[in-house]
Amino acid sequence: MDAIRKSNVKPDLPLAALELFEVAGRAQNLTRAAEIAGLSQPAFSHRIRDLERTLGVTLFHREHRGVTLTRAGEDLLAVCTRSLGDLRAALERIRAGPGSKVLVATDFGFSSYWIMPRLPAMRRATGDIELNLVAAQHPTAPSLRDIDIHIFLTSDLSESRTRRLLFEEAAVPVASPDYLAKARTIEKPSDLSQHPLLHLAAPDGAPWMTWQQWFAGYGLDYEPQATGTVLSNYMLVVQAALSGRGLCLGWKHLVDDLIAEGTLVPAFDQDIKSGRAYCIELLGHRSGDAAQRIFEEIVAAAVVGD
């Protein structure tokens, strides 16, 4: 009975606060995050500080250009992104039916840095169609059971009526301006092996470019340093680079806006291409006119941005 009573204790961390924290972690700017959440900036900031007081830790470094995650914030964001993403995906699969709701599955980087900035324009263009994103670092077949559209990296460059290539995978090392200003001179690719490199965790068979593959593109051997930082999703990798913790691979099209803003700076002008590409596929589980319209809108947006 005591165990039951304990299990019914009101949780210290309300789900709403964690959702707001995740929005802020993705946006890296409290004003922008408040707009996304539909709150005033002071109210949003107050909720985040309440969460920090509850946890007894600082989750964000407040800076002139925005906010960056602390180490504790990075750890919490990784858990929130994974857990809240799974929860949202389950809820969307339960609620979504045929008609005007379309489920799009892709990885964290593409979702956060390519689709999210274009989502308002897509919604205006597609009218009353409700586009719902399901993000995972490496979506697998079982998790795609109820998905309408899948966007993923692949070495299979074939196309069909229901499958189109969006853009090729190309990456260049990037870092924060402050890091590059303080770092030892980087004149050639081999110089990067002397710098802290930020890695996206890559399980066997992962389709994305790794640092080993990037160095191999220049004919160089590379083994991850003992001090190299490995992070579980691309959002955390980019956040670590923005925080000045080292260099990460910046995927073309995903980090273009951050480079244009000057918050990330390429270490070299030339990118390395892997031979893979981002592909969009209409899966057909519930594919109707709504899914077809979203499919065509995403393809059109990729053509415009190429």
C-alpha positions as semicolon CSV with decimal commas, in nm:
position;residue;x (nm);y (nm);z (nm)
1;M;0,000;0,000;0,000
2;D;0,285;0,239;0,082
3;A;0,437;0,168;-0,258
4;I;0,106;0,254;-0,423
5;R;0,078;0,576;-0,226
6;K;0,432;0,671;-0,327
7;S;0,358;0,598;-0,691
8;N;0,062;0,837;-0,676
9;V;0,264;1,130;-0,545
10;K;0,234;1,433;-0,775
11;P;0,551;1,452;-0,987
12;D;0,796;1,734;-0,923
13;L;0,854;1,789;-1,294
14;P;0,533;1,875;-1,482
15;L;0,529;1,756;-1,841
16;A;0,442;2,106;-1,964
17;A;0,766;2,248;-1,820
18;L;0,974;1,981;-1,993
19;E;0,796;2,050;-2,321
20;L;0,879;2,421;-2,292
21;F;1,238;2,335;-2,209
22;E;1,261;2,116;-2,519
23;V;1,126;2,400;-2,735
24;A;1,389;2,635;-2,591
25;G;1,663;2,377;-2,644
26;R;1,566;2,341;-3,008
27;A;1,526;2,714;-3,075
28;Q;1,840;2,826;-2,884
29;N;1,665;3,157;-2,834
30;L;1,409;3,224;-2,560
31;T;1,222;3,491;-2,757
32;R;1,184;3,262;-3,056
33;A;1,089;2,971;-2,828
34;A;0,823;3,183;-2,657
35;E;0,672;3,266;-2,997
36;I;0,662;2,897;-3,089
37;A;0,498;2,813;-2,755
38;G;0,247;3,100;-2,784
39;L;0,364;3,269;-2,462
40;S;0,508;3,610;-2,386
41;Q;0,885;3,615;-2,352
42;P;0,877;3,706;-1,978
43;A;0,624;3,429;-1,904
44;F;0,829;3,176;-2,098
45;S;1,154;3,277;-1,924
46;H;0,980;3,255;-1,586
47;R;0,869;2,898;-1,659
48;I;1,223;2,797;-1,757
49;R;1,371;2,953;-1,442
50;D;1,108;2,772;-1,234
51;L;1,225;2,446;-1,388
52;E;1,587;2,533;-1,314
53;R;1,498;2,611;-0,951
54;T;1,311;2,281;-0,921
55;L;1,611;2,090;-1,053
56;G;1,866;2,298;-0,867
57;V;2,081;2,341;-1,179
58;T;2,126;2,595;-1,457
59;L;2,004;2,459;-1,791
60;F;2,101;2,752;-2,014
61;H;2,385;2,999;-2,045
62;R;2,217;3,334;-2,116
63;E;2,418;3,512;-2,384
64;H;2,383;3,824;-2,598
65;R;2,290;3,630;-2,912
66;G;2,057;3,385;-2,739
67;V;2,105;3,091;-2,509
68;T;2,322;2,781;-2,513
69;L;2,273;2,465;-2,313
70;T;2,486;2,383;-2,012
71;R;2,612;2,025;-1,974
72;A;2,311;1,952;-1,751
73;G;2,085;2,108;-2,014
74;E;2,235;1,891;-2,288
75;D;2,175;1,577;-2,081
76;L;1,814;1,674;-2,011
77;L;1,746;1,774;-2,371
78;A;1,869;1,435;-2,495
79;V;1,624;1,258;-2,266
80;C;1,336;1,498;-2,338
81;T;1,387;1,479;-2,714
82;R;1,384;1,100;-2,709
83;S;1,108;1,049;-2,454
84;L;0,875;1,330;-2,561
85;G;0,931;1,237;-2,923
86;D;0,826;0,879;-2,853
87;L;0,523;1,002;-2,660
88;R;0,417;1,241;-2,936
89;A;0,464;0,974;-3,201
90;A;0,244;0,733;-3,006
91;L;-0,023;0,998;-2,954
92;E;-0,017;1,099;-3,318
93;R;-0,051;0,737;-3,431
94;I;-0,352;0,699;-3,200
95;R;-0,519;1,024;-3,302
96;A;-0,432;1,046;-3,670
97;G;-0,675;0,891;-3,911
98;P;-0,733;0,914;-4,284
99;G;-0,797;1,255;-4,427
100;S;-0,619;1,580;-4,361
101;K;-0,360;1,460;-4,103
102;V;-0,023;1,361;-4,247
103;L;0,257;1,200;-4,043
104;V;0,613;1,273;-4,158
105;A;0,903;1,078;-4,007
106;T;1,263;1,195;-4,033
107;D;1,578;1,241;-3,825
108;F;1,632;1,509;-3,561
109;G;1,865;1,720;-3,773
110;F;1,638;1,736;-4,077
111;S;1,332;1,795;-3,860
112;S;1,487;2,075;-3,654
113;Y;1,704;2,254;-3,909
114;W;1,525;2,202;-4,241
115;I;1,155;2,133;-4,190
116;M;1,084;2,349;-3,885
117;P;1,199;2,679;-4,045
118;R;0,982;2,599;-4,350
119;L;0,681;2,469;-4,160
120;P;0,484;2,798;-4,150
121;A;0,520;2,842;-4,527
122;M;0,420;2,480;-4,587
123;R;0,112;2,521;-4,372
124;R;0,011;2,832;-4,562
125;A;0,060;2,651;-4,893
126;T;-0,130;2,336;-4,795
127;G;-0,428;2,501;-4,627
128;D;-0,612;2,285;-4,377
129;I;-0,377;1,986;-4,394
130;E;-0,225;1,909;-4,055
131;L;0,142;1,811;-4,088
132;N;0,273;1,618;-3,787
133;L;0,644;1,545;-3,742
134;V;0,780;1,226;-3,586
135;A;1,155;1,259;-3,524
136;A;1,407;0,990;-3,434
137;Q;1,779;0,983;-3,500
138;H;1,747;0,665;-3,705
139;P;1,384;0,564;-3,770
140;T;1,346;0,190;-3,829
141;A;1,085;-0,008;-4,018
142;P;0,858;-0,094;-3,719
143;S;0,836;0,273;-3,617
144;L;0,723;0,364;-3,971
145;R;0,416;0,142;-3,960
146;D;0,166;0,429;-3,948
147;I;0,379;0,694;-4,121
148;D;0,268;0,860;-4,445
149;I;0,598;1,015;-4,554
150;H;0,955;0,914;-4,465
151;I;1,257;1,141;-4,522
152;F;1,594;0,972;-4,477
153;L;1,957;0,946;-4,587
154;T;2,032;0,666;-4,831
155;S;2,288;0,542;-5,081
156;D;2,006;0,417;-5,305
157;L;1,966;0,708;-5,546
158;S;1,678;0,561;-5,745
159;E;1,361;0,765;-5,795
160;S;1,001;0,684;-5,874
161;R;0,658;0,844;-5,861
162;T;0,650;0,800;-5,483
163;R;1,023;0,844;-5,414
164;R;1,232;1,153;-5,486
165;L;1,582;1,271;-5,399
166;L;1,588;1,604;-5,215
167;F;1,961;1,686;-5,205
168;E;2,292;1,505;-5,175
169;E;2,472;1,457;-4,846
170;A;2,759;1,703;-4,818
171;A;2,930;1,820;-4,501
172;V;3,188;2,076;-4,394
173;P;3,346;2,123;-4,047
174;V;3,189;2,414;-3,859
175;A;3,242;2,579;-3,522
176;S;3,139;2,889;-3,334
177;P;3,314;3,215;-3,429
178;D;3,460;3,239;-3,077
179;Y;3,607;2,889;-3,098
180;L;3,775;2,954;-3,433
181;A;3,905;3,291;-3,313
182;K;4,079;3,127;-3,017
183;A;4,179;2,800;-3,184
184;R;4,511;2,711;-3,336
185;T;4,527;2,793;-3,705
186;I;4,338;2,550;-3,928
187;E;4,497;2,555;-4,272
188;K;4,447;2,200;-4,398
189;P;4,219;1,904;-4,318
190;S;4,484;1,717;-4,117
191;D;4,498;2,011;-3,872
192;L;4,152;1,915;-3,745
193;S;4,284;1,599;-3,580
194;Q;4,444;1,828;-3,319
195;H;4,109;1,982;-3,225
196;P;3,817;1,850;-3,018
197;L;3,572;1,698;-3,265
198;L;3,204;1,652;-3,189
199;H;3,065;1,319;-3,304
200;L;2,711;1,209;-3,379
201;A;2,675;0,860;-3,231
202;A;2,669;0,617;-3,525
203;P;2,543;0,262;-3,466
204;D;2,641;-0,010;-3,713
205;G;2,482;0,066;-4,046
206;A;2,411;0,432;-3,967
207;P;2,365;0,611;-4,302
208;W;2,516;0,948;-4,216
209;M;2,872;1,073;-4,269
210;T;3,117;1,026;-3,982
211;W;3,441;1,206;-3,909
212;Q;3,630;0,896;-4,028
213;Q;3,452;0,921;-4,363
214;W;3,515;1,295;-4,386
215;F;3,891;1,249;-4,329
216;A;3,891;0,958;-4,575
217;G;3,752;1,198;-4,836
218;Y;4,089;1,375;-4,816
219;G;4,284;1,048;-4,814
220;L;4,356;1,075;-4,441
221;D;4,329;0,810;-4,171
222;Y;4,151;0,909;-3,852
223;E;4,061;0,734;-3,529
224;P;3,832;0,906;-3,278
225;Q;4,026;1,076;-3,001
226;A;3,985;0,949;-2,647
227;T;3,863;1,297;-2,555
228;G;3,623;1,323;-2,849
229;T;3,264;1,404;-2,751
230;V;2,996;1,165;-2,877
231;L;2,636;1,290;-2,865
232;S;2,315;1,100;-2,924
233;N;2,144;1,328;-3,177
234;Y;2,236;1,602;-3,420
235;M;2,062;1,877;-3,225
236;L;2,302;1,816;-2,934
237;V;2,600;1,806;-3,170
238;V;2,512;2,147;-3,314
239;Q;2,439;2,286;-2,967
240;A;2,783;2,173;-2,847
241;A;2,945;2,346;-3,145
242;L;2,747;2,665;-3,076
243;S;2,870;2,648;-2,715
244;G;3,232;2,649;-2,834
245;R;3,316;2,292;-2,737
246;G;3,475;2,201;-3,070
247;L;3,403;2,140;-3,436
248;C;3,119;1,936;-3,580
249;L;3,026;1,823;-3,927
250;G;2,780;2,071;-4,070
251;W;2,544;1,914;-4,321
252;K;2,472;2,131;-4,624
253;H;2,110;2,254;-4,620
254;L;2,073;2,175;-4,249
255;V;2,314;2,435;-4,110
256;D;2,287;2,691;-4,393
257;D;2,074;2,926;-4,181
258;L;2,315;2,907;-3,886
259;I;2,607;2,986;-4,118
260;A;2,413;3,275;-4,273
261;E;2,343;3,411;-3,922
262;G;2,712;3,384;-3,835
263;T;2,651;3,162;-3,532
264;L;2,845;2,881;-3,703
265;V;3,145;2,934;-3,930
266;P;3,292;2,681;-4,177
267;A;3,654;2,585;-4,116
268;F;3,697;2,525;-4,491
269;D;3,517;2,643;-4,803
270;Q;3,501;2,300;-4,965
271;D;3,256;2,033;-4,849
272;I;3,289;1,655;-4,877
273;K;3,019;1,455;-5,055
274;S;2,939;1,101;-4,947
275;G;2,749;0,968;-5,247
276;R;2,434;0,948;-5,035
277;A;2,134;1,178;-5,046
278;Y;1,828;1,278;-4,848
279;C;1,533;1,098;-5,000
280;I;1,159;1,147;-4,949
281;E;0,924;0,852;-4,987
282;L;0,546;0,836;-4,988
283;L;0,485;0,517;-4,791
284;G;0,121;0,466;-4,875
285;H;-0,004;0,340;-4,538
286;R;-0,277;0,604;-4,539
287;S;-0,157;0,797;-4,841
288;G;-0,428;1,007;-4,997
289;D;-0,453;1,352;-5,147
290;A;-0,330;1,520;-4,827
291;A;-0,011;1,313;-4,807
292;Q;0,050;1,364;-5,179
293;R;0,024;1,743;-5,139
294;I;0,270;1,748;-4,848
295;F;0,506;1,522;-5,045
296;E;0,500;1,760;-5,343
297;E;0,540;2,068;-5,121
298;I;0,854;1,929;-4,956
299;V;1,002;1,831;-5,292
300;A;0,931;2,180;-5,428
301;A;1,090;2,347;-5,122
302;A;1,406;2,138;-5,166
303;V;1,433;2,239;-5,532
304;V;1,398;2,608;-5,445
305;G;1,665;2,585;-5,173
306;D;1,917;2,390;-5,378
